[in-house]
Amino acid sequence: MRGGSRGRVLAALFERSPLSSREIMDATGLSRSQTYGCLYRAWRSGHVLRTAEAIKRGEKVFKGRRGTAHHLLPYHMYMPRPPGLDHMVVDGLRYVGFSEEYLDPRGGGGVSKARRILEYLEENSGEAFFSVEVVEALAEHGVKPGDIMSNLRRYERRGLVYVRGYKGEERETLFREGFLLTWLDPDVPREEAIMDAVVRTDAALAGRASSSPTMERMHRFRDIVLEHSALRKLVGAKFVENRLGCTRHELDTAVERAMQLYPDMETVRLFDAFRYYYHDSLSEEDLAASVEMKKNYIRKVKGAANRIGHNWEAVAEWFIDRTTTGARFWSQNHREGGMDPLRITLYLIKGVGGRRRAAEVDRVWEVTPGVFAPPVTYVLSCKWGLVTKRHVDDFLEVLRWSKEFGVDTPDGREAKNGVVGVFAASAFNPREYVQLKDGEKISLAQYAARRNLQLVTAADLNRMLREKGCPKEATVQKICRAARDEAQVREILDVFWEKPSEATETLGRLRRDNQDLYRFEEKLETR
């Protein structure tokens, strides 16, 4: 029977190869154990070659009412051994003859990964480890993150390993460093082994995490509030959200529970829209002063002037992008999540205008005129309102003393060659003149041109809209005042540019849709 089984296996391989063990089972009708036994003996006796490394493939297994299980299936391919060859490569796979080094641990040829993981926990039975730590400790043996829990869940069911994660209401999830693992001694009473395991995992968690992510956020929220109250400050919800690195919903859940458990935590709403928190140890005088400071801050960053200023930046950027061929804008990731990535922070080697180490510019873009021409870098500064020489000089000083765009020359610090400053303003003071050392008086525009600075006004951009056919009532100033944010500015300008006949109607609809925003900004100004 053995010879017959072996002959059927070899016949299947000679007829069509290479084949996997499953394909050979289907071709011969042999059982799993018969097929594996014949293939191993044929490989060992030198009649077939086998892949040097197991091939891994994902497999779905239907479990009825339990759903579908996903498995990682390792298998080998086999082929008849050509005379005189001990190894060969077919379709990118290396086939080898029998050798001890190619034996699989699962077949008894070595220590399996699962056994190494279990032995590591047993040898260090007095400690608990996160799964990431186990991977690092056994990396030299080829242990990977996917090998840990797939094997330890089996040992957990056998009562040899204690696995601990975040205990939620309905399920358990892993810690940031993975699940926490420790050995369960089968030679001691079960209750005692579990209590010892809990003590070890508690020690591993001390100072690192709590038993629940919500509880951890709640405790950190309280710490942040206590810290700010000690400094006589209120702390806003957005600050806490960024500090904890959580979503708004997760923060709301943690804050709600903290307010229930700690009656000394207080909250105050400013302008019926912004939440701030403090500890009741904050005196009434300090609380009143902090509230007034926060109100002033909100008026500054949430008021109409701030919105219109940012909208003006979007207007300038839109026209640059639309009218400049090959413009490539710089972008930058900022710690403050709400900051536009197109706003660029420059590093200063000398303080400018009260800014010590850094200054912001509104946009930076590069244009390459031609194949043999060097790229030109444009740096944009925007200001809503009347611009004077003082504003222009401040922008030029930032360029000169920035690490990115300034350079030391024999004549002092200057902007690098190929760097052009662009100053965009709603209007420049037409009555301001600059007096030079020789007594000559020139206009602000002439002064900017001599300093290699380009000036862009709202009138310049409105002229371009007129050329596209927009009516006089449709201006960039009105867009800045009416739009809710920078994204809406870009949408409206697209309409103006593509459908100029609908500009007036679009502007009117924009004003009607944003009435709630205008009322809120009026509330900020009157309170």
C-alpha positions in Angstrom: 0.0 0.0 0.0 2.8 2.4 0.9 4.5 1.7 -2.5 1.2 2.3 -4.2 0.6 5.6 -2.4 4.1 6.8 -3.1 3.8 5.8 -6.8 0.5 7.7 -7.1 2.1 10.8 -5.6 5.1 10.6 -8.0 2.9 10.0 -11.0 0.9 13.1 -10.2 4.1 15.2 -10.0 5.4 13.8 -13.3 2.1 14.5 -15.0 2.0 18.1 -13.8 4.3 20.0 -11.5 5.0 21.9 -9.4 2.1 21.0 -7.1 1.1 21.8 -3.5 0.2 19.0 -1.1 -3.5 19.9 -1.4 -3.3 19.7 -5.2 -1.6 16.3 -4.9 -4.4 15.1 -2.4 -7.0 16.1 -5.0 -5.2 14.4 -7.8 -4.5 11.1 -6.0 -7.5 10.9 -3.7 -5.1 10.1 -0.8 -5.7 11.3 2.8 -3.9 14.2 4.3 -1.6 12.0 6.4 -0.9 9.6 3.5 0.0 12.5 1.2 2.3 14.3 3.7 4.0 11.0 4.6 4.7 10.1 1.0 6.0 13.6 0.1 8.3 13.7 3.1 9.8 10.3 2.4 10.1 11.1 -1.3 11.9 14.4 -0.5 14.2 12.7 2.0 15.1 9.9 -0.4 16.0 12.4 -3.1 13.1 11.7 -5.5 11.5 15.2 -5.3 12.5 18.8 -4.6 10.6 21.1 -2.2 10.5 24.8 -1.9 13.1 26.0 0.5 10.7 28.3 2.4 7.0 27.8 3.1 4.6 30.0 1.1 2.0 31.8 3.1 -1.5 32.5 1.8 -4.5 34.0 3.5 -7.5 31.7 3.7 -11.2 32.2 4.7 -13.0 29.4 6.4 -16.8 29.5 6.8 -17.8 28.6 10.4 -21.5 28.5 10.0 -23.3 30.7 12.6 -19.9 31.8 13.9 -19.2 33.6 10.7 -16.0 33.4 8.6 -12.5 32.8 10.1 -9.4 34.1 8.5 -6.2 31.9 8.6 -2.7 32.3 7.3 -2.0 29.0 5.6 1.7 28.0 5.1 2.4 25.3 2.5 5.2 24.0 0.2 5.4 23.2 -3.5 6.9 20.0 -4.8 8.4 18.8 -8.2 10.3 15.8 -9.4 14.1 16.1 -8.9 16.0 16.3 -12.2 19.0 14.0 -12.4 22.2 15.5 -10.9 20.4 18.7 -9.5 20.0 19.4 -5.8 18.4 22.8 -6.2 16.8 24.9 -8.9 14.6 28.1 -9.3 11.2 27.9 -11.0 8.8 30.9 -11.3 10.9 32.8 -8.7 10.7 30.0 -6.1 13.8 28.1 -5.0 13.4 24.3 -4.8 15.9 22.3 -2.8 16.7 18.7 -1.9 16.5 17.4 1.6 18.6 19.1 4.3 18.2 19.6 8.1 18.4 23.4 7.6 15.2 23.3 5.5 13.1 21.4 8.0 10.0 23.3 9.3 9.7 23.8 13.1 6.1 22.7 12.9 7.3 19.3 11.6 9.7 18.8 14.4 12.7 20.2 12.6 13.4 22.9 15.2 11.9 25.1 17.9 8.7 26.8 16.7 8.0 30.4 17.2 5.0 29.6 19.4 7.3 27.5 21.6 9.9 30.2 21.8 7.3 32.8 22.9 5.9 30.5 25.6 9.4 29.6 26.8 10.4 33.2 27.0 7.4 34.0 29.3 8.1 30.9 31.4 11.8 31.8 31.8 10.7 35.3 32.9 7.8 34.2 34.9 8.3 37.0 37.5 7.6 39.7 35.0 4.9 40.9 32.6 5.6 42.1 29.0 3.8 44.0 26.3 3.6 42.1 23.1 5.8 44.7 21.4 8.5 43.9 24.0 8.3 40.2 23.3 8.7 40.8 19.6 11.8 42.9 20.2 13.3 40.2 22.5 12.8 37.4 20.1 13.4 39.3 16.8 16.6 37.3 16.2 14.5 34.2 16.0 12.3 35.7 13.3 9.4 36.4 15.6 7.1 39.1 14.2 4.1 41.0 15.6 1.6 38.7 13.9 3.1 35.6 15.6 2.4 36.7 19.1 -1.4 36.8 19.7 -2.2 34.1 17.2 -0.2 31.7 19.2 -0.7 33.0 22.7 -4.5 32.8 22.5 -4.1 29.0 22.2 -1.9 29.0 25.3 -4.4 31.2 27.1 -7.2 28.7 26.5 -4.9 26.0 27.9 -4.4 28.1 31.0 -0.6 28.8 30.5 -0.7 32.5 29.7 -2.5 35.5 31.2 -3.4 38.1 28.6 -4.5 41.6 29.7 -5.8 44.6 27.7 -8.1 47.6 28.2 -11.3 46.3 29.9 -14.2 48.0 28.2 -17.9 47.5 28.9 -18.3 44.8 26.2 -14.8 43.9 25.0 -11.1 44.0 25.7 -8.7 46.0 23.4 -5.0 46.2 23.3 -2.8 48.8 25.0 -0.7 51.2 22.9 2.2 48.8 23.2 0.0 45.8 22.6 -1.5 43.3 25.0 0.2 42.7 28.3 1.4 39.1 28.8 2.7 37.0 31.6 3.2 33.3 32.6 0.5 31.4 34.5 2.1 28.7 36.7 0.2 25.5 36.2 1.8 24.0 39.4 0.1 26.4 41.8 -3.7 26.7 42.6 -5.5 28.5 39.8 -6.8 31.4 41.9 -3.3 32.1 43.3 -1.7 32.0 39.8 -4.3 34.5 38.4 -3.8 36.9 41.4 0.0 36.7 40.9 -0.5 37.5 37.2 -2.7 40.5 38.0 -0.1 41.9 40.4 2.7 41.5 37.8 0.6 43.3 35.1 -0.4 46.1 37.6 3.3 46.6 38.2 4.0 46.8 34.4 1.2 49.3 34.0 2.2 51.6 36.9 2.8 55.1 35.6 2.1 54.1 32.0 -1.6 53.6 31.5 -4.9 53.0 33.3 -7.3 50.1 33.0 -9.5 52.0 30.5 -8.7 54.6 27.8 -11.6 56.7 29.0 -10.3 56.6 32.6 -6.9 57.5 31.4 -8.2 60.6 29.5 -10.3 61.6 32.5 -7.3 61.6 34.8 -5.1 63.5 32.3 -7.9 66.0 31.8 -8.1 66.7 35.6 -4.3 67.0 35.7 -4.4 69.6 32.9 -7.1 71.6 34.6 -5.2 71.6 37.9 -2.1 72.7 36.1 -3.8 75.7 34.4 -5.7 76.7 37.5 -2.4 76.8 39.5 -1.2 79.2 36.8 -4.4 81.2 37.2 -5.6 80.3 33.7 -8.6 78.7 32.1 -8.1 75.8 29.7 -10.1 75.4 26.5 -11.6 72.2 25.2 -9.5 72.4 22.0 -6.3 72.6 24.0 -7.2 69.5 26.0 -8.2 67.6 22.8 -4.8 68.4 21.2 -2.9 67.5 24.4 -4.7 64.1 24.8 -4.5 63.4 21.1 -8.1 62.1 21.0 -11.3 62.9 19.1 -13.9 65.4 20.1 -16.3 62.6 21.0 -13.7 60.8 23.2 -12.9 64.1 24.9 -16.6 64.8 25.6 -17.0 61.4 27.2 -14.0 61.8 29.4 -15.0 65.3 30.5 -18.6 64.3 31.3 -17.3 61.5 33.6 -14.7 63.7 35.2 -17.4 66.3 36.0 -19.5 63.6 37.6 -16.7 62.1 39.7 -15.0 65.4 40.7 -17.3 68.1 41.8 -14.4 70.5 42.1 -14.1 70.7 38.3 -15.9 73.7 36.9 -16.8 74.8 33.4 -17.7 78.2 31.9 -19.1 79.0 28.4 -18.1 82.2 26.7 -20.3 83.7 24.1 -22.5 80.6 24.4 -20.1 78.8 22.1 -16.7 78.2 23.7 -16.1 75.8 26.7 -13.4 76.5 29.3 -12.5 74.6 32.4 -11.0 75.4 35.8 -10.6 74.1 39.3 -12.8 75.7 42.1 -9.6 76.6 43.9 -9.3 79.5 41.4 -10.3 82.7 43.3 -13.1 84.9 42.0 -10.8 87.7 41.1 -8.4 85.4 39.1 -11.4 83.8 37.5 -12.9 87.1 36.4 -9.5 88.2 35.0 -9.0 84.9 33.1 -12.5 85.1 31.7 -11.9 88.6 30.4 -8.6 87.6 28.8 -10.2 84.7 27.0 -13.0 86.9 25.7 -10.4 89.3 24.3 -8.6 86.4 22.7 -11.8 85.0 21.2 -12.7 88.4 19.8 -9.3 88.6 18.1 -9.1 85.1 16.6 -12.8 84.4 16.0 -14.0 87.9 15.0 -14.7 89.3 11.6 -11.3 91.0 11.2 -9.5 87.7 11.6 -11.9 85.9 9.2 -11.6 88.6 6.6 -7.8 88.6 6.9 -7.6 84.8 6.3 -10.0 85.1 3.4 -7.8 87.8 1.8 -4.9 85.3 2.0 -7.1 82.7 0.1 -7.9 85.3 -2.5 -4.3 86.0 -3.2 -3.4 82.3 -3.3 -6.3 81.6 -5.7 -5.2 84.2 -8.2 -1.6 83.1 -8.0 -2.6 79.5 -8.6 -5.0 80.3 -11.4 -2.7 82.8 -13.3 0.8 81.3 -12.7 1.9 78.5 -14.9 3.8 75.8 -13.0 3.5 77.3 -9.5 4.3 74.8 -6.8 3.3 75.8 -3.3 5.2 74.9 -0.2 3.4 73.1 2.6 4.3 72.5 6.2 2.8 70.4 9.0 2.1 72.5 12.1 1.7 71.5 15.7 -1.5 73.5 15.9 -4.0 71.3 14.0 -6.1 74.3 12.8 -3.3 76.1 11.1 -3.3 76.1 7.3 -0.5 73.9 6.0 0.2 76.4 3.2 1.2 79.0 5.9 5.0 78.7 6.3 7.0 79.3 9.5 10.4 80.7 8.9 13.3 80.5 11.4 15.0 83.8 12.2 18.7 84.1 13.1 17.9 87.5 14.5 14.7 88.8 16.1 12.5 91.0 13.9 9.7 93.2 15.2 9.4 91.4 18.6 9.6 88.0 17.0 12.6 86.2 18.4 13.0 82.8 16.7 10.3 82.4 14.1 8.0 84.4 11.8 5.1 83.3 9.6 4.6 84.1 5.9 1.3 83.5 4.2 2.4 81.5 1.2 5.6 80.3 -0.6 5.7 79.0 -4.1 8.3 78.2 -6.7 8.2 78.7 -10.5 10.7 77.3 -13.0 10.7 79.6 -16.0 12.4 77.1 -18.3 14.7 74.1 -18.7 17.9 76.2 -18.4 16.6 78.9 -16.1 16.9 78.6 -12.3 13.7 78.4 -10.2 12.4 81.6 -8.7 10.9 81.4 -5.2 8.1 83.8 -4.3 7.2 84.7 -0.7 3.8 86.2 0.0 2.7 88.4 2.9 -0.9 89.5 3.0 -2.5 92.3 5.0 -6.1 93.4 5.0 -6.3 97.2 5.4 -4.1 100.2 4.6 -0.4 99.3 4.3 2.4 101.6 5.1 6.2 101.6 4.7 6.5 100.2 8.2 4.6 97.0 7.1 6.8 96.7 4.0 10.0 97.1 5.9 9.0 94.5 8.5 8.3 91.9 5.7 11.7 92.7 4.1 13.4 92.3 7.4 11.8 88.9 7.9 13.1 87.8 4.5 16.6 89.1 5.2 17.0 87.5 8.6 15.3 84.2 7.9 17.4 81.1 7.7 15.6 80.0 4.5 15.8 83.1 2.4 18.5 85.3 3.8 22.2 85.3 3.1 25.3 87.2 4.4 27.0 89.4 1.8 29.9 91.9 1.9 27.2 94.6 2.1 25.4 93.0 5.0 22.4 90.6 5.2 20.3 90.4 2.1 17.6 88.2 0.5 19.0 85.4 -1.6 19.2 85.7 -5.4 16.1 84.2 -6.9 13.9 85.1 -3.9 11.1 87.6 -4.6 8.9 89.1 -2.0 5.2 89.7 -2.8 3.1 91.9 -0.6 -0.7 91.7 -1.1 -2.9 94.3 0.5 -6.4 95.6 0.1 -4.8 99.0 -0.4 -1.5 100.8 0.0 -1.3 104.3 1.4 -1.2 106.5 -1.7 -0.1 109.6 0.3 2.9 108.0 1.8 6.3 108.8 0.3 9.7 107.5 1.1 12.6 110.0 1.4 15.9 108.6 0.3 19.4 109.5 1.6 20.0 111.9 -1.3 16.8 113.8 -0.5 14.7 112.2 -3.3 11.1 111.3 -2.5 9.5 108.3 -4.1 6.1 106.6 -3.8 5.7 103.4 -1.7 5.3 101.4 -4.9 8.5 102.8 -6.3 10.3 102.0 -3.0 9.0 98.4 -3.1 10.2 98.0 -6.6 13.7 99.1 -5.7 13.7 96.6 -2.9 12.8 93.8 -5.4 9.3 93.6 -3.8 6.1 93.2 -5.8 3.0 94.9 -4.6 -0.5 93.5 -5.3 -3.6 95.4 -4.5 -7.3 94.5 -4.5 -7.7 96.8 -7.4 -5.3 94.7 -9.4 -7.3 91.6 -8.8 -10.7 93.3 -9.4 -9.3 94.4 -12.8 -8.8 90.8 -13.7 -12.4 90.0 -12.7 -13.6 92.8 -14.9 -11.7 91.4 -17.8 -13.4 88.0 -17.3 -16.8 89.8 -17.5 -17.8 90.2 -13.8 -19.9 93.2 -12.9 -18.4 96.1 -10.9 -20.4 95.0 -7.8 -18.5 91.7 -7.7 -15.2 92.5 -6.0 -12.6 90.6 -4.0 -13.3 92.8 -1.0 -16.9 91.8 -0.9 -15.9 88.2 -1.2 -13.6 88.5 1.8 -16.3 90.1 3.9 -19.1 87.6 2.9 -17.3 84.2 2.8 -17.4 82.0 5.8 -13.9 80.7 5.4 -11.0 80.2 2.9 -12.6 77.2 1.3 -15.7 79.2 0.5 -13.6 81.9 -0.9 -12.1 79.5 -3.4 -15.5 78.1 -4.4 -16.9 81.6 -5.0 -13.9 82.7 -7.1 -14.3 79.6 -9.2 -17.9 80.6 -10.0 -16.9 84.2 -10.7 -14.1 83.0 -13.1 -16.1 80.4 -14.9 -19.6 82.0 -14.8 -19.1 85.8 -14.5 -22.8 86.5 -15.3 -23.8 84.8 -12.1 -21.4 86.7 -9.8 -23.9 89.1 -8.3 -26.5 86.4 -7.6 -23.8 84.2 -6.1 -22.6 86.9 -3.8 -26.1 87.7 -2.6 -26.8 84.0 -1.9 -23.5 83.8 0.1 -24.6 86.7 2.3 -28.0 85.1 3.0 -26.4 81.7 3.9 -23.9 83.2 6.3 -26.3 85.3 8.4 -25.7 83.2 11.5 -21.9 83.8 11.2 -22.4 87.6 10.9 -24.7 87.6 14.0 -22.2 85.7 16.0 -19.4 88.1 15.1 -21.7 91.0 16.1 -22.2 89.3 19.4 -18.5 89.1 20.0 -18.1 92.8 19.4 -21.0 93.9 21.6 -20.3 91.8 24.7 
